[in-house]
Amino acid sequence: MAKQSVIARSQKKPKYSSRIVRRCFRCGRKRGFMRDFGLCRICFREMASNGQIPGVTKASW
């Protein structure tokens, strides 16, 4: 879990557009972020396994 100060800093509008840091809305993690869902890979996997993300199923072939 990211510190509250780090999350607050990332929500401010940056001086330059290249400094945007996208973070998971659930835990605040910045690495392994998936833009389509707004989640990090860990939270995505937990929520998908629990069936909380509609249309996402575990692959099997």
C-alpha positions in Angstrom: 0.0 0.0 0.0 1.4 3.4 -1.0 1.6 6.2 1.5 -1.2 8.7 1.5 1.3 11.6 0.8 2.5 9.7 -2.4 -1.0 9.1 -3.6 -2.0 12.7 -3.0 1.1 13.9 -4.9 0.3 11.8 -7.9 -3.3 13.2 -8.0 -2.0 16.8 -8.4 -1.7 18.1 -12.0 2.0 17.9 -12.9 4.0 20.7 -14.3 4.8 18.7 -17.4 2.5 16.1 -19.0 5.3 13.5 -19.1 5.4 13.4 -15.3 1.9 11.8 -15.0 2.0 8.8 -12.7 -0.9 6.5 -13.0 -1.7 4.5 -9.9 -4.1 1.7 -8.9 -7.2 3.3 -7.4 -7.4 0.4 -4.9 -4.0 0.2 -3.4 -2.0 3.1 -5.0 0.7 0.9 -6.7 2.3 2.5 -9.7 4.1 -0.5 -11.2 2.2 -3.2 -13.2 -0.7 -0.7 -13.9 -3.3 -1.6 -16.5 -4.9 1.5 -17.9 -8.0 -0.4 -19.2 -9.1 -1.3 -15.7 -7.3 1.4 -13.6 -5.8 -1.4 -11.4 -2.4 -2.9 -10.8 -1.8 -6.5 -11.8 -2.2 -7.8 -8.2 -5.6 -6.1 -7.6 -6.7 -7.1 -11.1 -5.9 -10.8 -10.4 -7.7 -10.8 -7.0 -10.8 -9.1 -8.4 -10.9 -11.2 -11.5 -10.6 -14.4 -9.5 -13.5 -13.3 -7.3 -15.6 -12.4 -10.3 -15.8 -8.7 -9.5 -14.7 -7.6 -12.9 -17.4 -8.3 -15.5 -16.4 -10.1 -18.7 -13.0 -11.3 -17.4 -12.5 -15.0 -17.2 -9.4 -17.1 -16.5 -7.9 -18.5 -19.7 -8.0 -22.2 -20.2 -7.2 -24.1 -23.4 
